[in-house]
Amino acid sequence: MFPEIASEKKEEVPFIKRLVFDKNWNNKLLCFNFTVIVPESDKFEVGEKLDIRIKDRFFCYATISEIKTFKLSEIISAGYNLIDCGLNHKGFMNLMSDKYNKKKWWNGIDTNMKIMFLSKVEQLDLTL
């Protein structure tokens, strides 16, 4: 038969922050868990759900499971740069510098950045 017409009471759709990648660095978005290195801010919170995009195309939803702050030098010494974007020390610093060197807070290798650990949302339960 025909679906029921929804009542006049409308359900509010929660706002989901969007995280846009210019490309799938190191193919990390194909994993169930991945990292994102972003400038230090209070914009994101543990437990928050994100809309992950590559350029303008939807890729998946993910939930922030942990956020840690490190200097770029610490990110490199721990090897997070290799896992996150697949770039060695020099390539990673060039990428960060190209993106952020004109920002007031940029401090080269001593710049604080946040590493967000994300878990991909696998499947929505559509059963009623």
N, C-alpha and C positions, 0 to 999 in steps of 0.2 A: 504494500500500500504506500501511501504518501507519508513523508516524515511529518511529525507534529510541528506546528508553528510555535516557535519559542514565545514564552510569555513576555510581557512588556518589561519585566525586570531583566535588565541587561547585566551580564557578568563583566566585570572589569578585567581587561587583559593586563597582566603585569608588564612593566617596562623591563626589557632585557638589554643590558649594555652590549654593544657590538665591538668586537675586536677584529680589525681588518689587517690581513697580511698581504704584502705585495707579492709574495710567492711562498710555496711550501718548503721553507728552509729545512734542509737535511731530511726531507720527507717526514718530519716529526708529526704532522697532523694525521698520518696514517696509523699512528700508535694509539692505544687506549689512554695512555698517560703521556703528557708532554709538558715542556716548559716554555715560558715566554719571559723575555728580559725586557723590562719597561723602566722608564724614568721613575724615580722615587716620588710617590704621591699617596694620598689617601683615597684615590679614585676607586680602588677595588677592595673587596673584603672576602675573607675566607667564607666559603659556602655559597657565594654568589654564582648564579648561572649566567653564562655568556653566549652570545650568538657569534660563532666563529665564521669569518668570511675570508676567501682568497679573492682579492680585488673586490668586485661587486657581487660575486657569486657565493651564495650560502654554502657552507661546508658541513657544519655540525653545531651542536650545542655542547658546552663543556661547563663543568663546575670547578671553581677554584678550591683546591684541597689544602693548599698551604702557600704562604707568601713569606719570603725571607729577603732581607736587605744585605747587600754586599757591595764593596768597592769593586770597580772593574778589575783591578789587580787581583782581588780574591776570586772573582768569577773565573779569571784565566787560570790562576794557580790550581783551582779545584777542577778545572776541565769542563765547566758548564758550557763554555763557548763552543766546544767541540760537539757536545750533545745537542745543544739548542739549535745552532745554525750550521754546524759542520765546518766552521772556519777556524784556522789556526790563529795564534796570538795576533800576528800582524794583520791578517784579513779581518778579524773580529774588531780590532781597535780602529781600523780604517772604516768599517761599517758604522760603528758607534760614532766616530768623529764626523763622518759625512752626514749622519742624521741629526746630531745634537751639538756640534761645536759652536754654533751661533747662539745657543741658549745661555742665559746669564748664569745658570747653575752648573754649566759644564766645567769640569775640573780635570780633564784628561783621564789618566789611569786611576786617579783618586776619586772619580765621580761615583757617588752612591747610586745604585740601581736596585730594582726589586726583581727577584725571580719568582714568578708565579708558577706553581705546579698545578696543572689542570688534568681533570679526568673527563674523558669524552662521555657524553650521555649516549648510551648504546641504543636504546629503543624505548619509545613511549608505549605505555600500556594502553591499548585502544579498546580493550574489552569492556563491556558494560555490565 
